[in-house]
Amino acid sequence: MAGGHSLLLENAQQVVLVCSRGERFLARDALRSLAVLEGASLVVGKDGFIKAIGPADVIRRQFSGETFEEIIDCSGKCILPGLVDAHTHPVWAGERVHEFAMKLAGATYMEIHQAGGGIHFTVERTRQASEEELFRSFQQRLQCMKRAGTTLVECKSGYGLDLETELKMLRVIERARRELDIGISATYCGAHSVPKGKTATEAADDIINNHLPKLKELGRNGEIHVDNIDVFCEEGVFDLDSTRRILQRGKDIGLQINFHGDELHPMKAAELGAELGAQAISHLEEVSDEGIVAMATARCSAVLLPTTAYMLRLKQPRARKMLDEGVIVALGSDFNPNAYCFSMPMVMHLACVNMRMSMPEALAAATINAAYALGKSHTHGSLEVGKQGDLIIINSSRWEHLIYQFGGHHELIEYVIAKGKVIYKT
């Protein structure tokens, strides 16, 4: 039928499918080499979903006589899935650039936290900021992520710690989800820290008795859509018991469990997540061997954050051990005032150099496996017929340049496309 398609990408040097058989994630041997087509073309329909991928001459014959809203010549270029950032804190007011100097001088994360800095500094500023101010700065940050190739991003609340500010943040995320052209997975992270003047048990009680019932009501009314629940399970923050109670209640109201665990101290968070049926656990710098095995068995994704370990000078997460044990490894930027990085290409590079991942492992971790961590790998994370037309075009004859050229993504990425529409072009 004429005019039935939105976009034709023609004659690419490489089309990196990542998967080609409907896999929901890649682990173990499936990560050794990704599905790549040479000299191929791709068609996205007006509904925003991929209609065809194949050799350029086959696609040309199949769609001869059809009209397209846009045709892009990809000769000598590579097409990859849009990148998926599986862990960010992008809604806040209160820059913490002054703390970077403190960290460089040797102050630890928890020392800054206990001195009234860290999360609490940002919480005070975020409480004071208007919803409009938060939306404007959030919009600019999403624009930066988009330019670096991200088309689906997980966005947490968590700089409110009281119901009013957490809801303000979630309304900002909801507005972006509805108005902007980037995919968003929304996470309630009210248990990001214990509010001043409360114990962890009191904070957990407040979340369970007040925050979560309100979220359930707003979700039922269609006002705010939340996908995931997160808790900072850490010594001096939320202990294992409080974490369990909050996560279980979140799961009971239909949220996916996707939480911070085993970052600064071994907490047995991985074992807890596996037991509760968590979709994903982030950080895991201090995860136990038993926790790694439990996550692999439970098909619980590990969202590793190489920027955090790098900037906080923590020991690196044991990516190789996780990969060897069959854990589904994903990546995130952990964008926040403490770890200021928008770029998933730089995250992939750090994962390869500092966590000893291969380039195919890193790309899978920033596409199909990151989508799996958000419960969206049936629609996102690879280039397959029937999936959403989210992709990037890079001006290079080999896809590996996106990881190899550290900090070079601004020159490499020519197009970012979401649902078949160009949302960024150099």
Secondary structure by P-SEA (a helix, b strand, c coil): cccccccccccccccccccccccccccccccccccccccbbbbbcccccccccccaaaaaaaacccccccccccccbbbbcccccccccccccccaaaaaaaaaacccaaaaaaaccaaaaaaaaaaaccaaaaaaaaaaaaaaaaaacccbbbbbccccccaaaaaaaaaaaaaaaccccbbbbbbbcccccccccccaaaaaaaaaccaaaaaaaaaaaccccccccccccccccccaaaaaaaaaaaaaaccccccccccccccaaaaaaaaaccccccccccccaaaaaaaaaacbbbbccaaaaaaacccccaaaaaaaaccbbbbbcccccccccccaaaaaaaaaacccccaaaaaaaacaaaaaaaccccccccccccccccbbbbccccccccccccccccccccbbbccccccccc
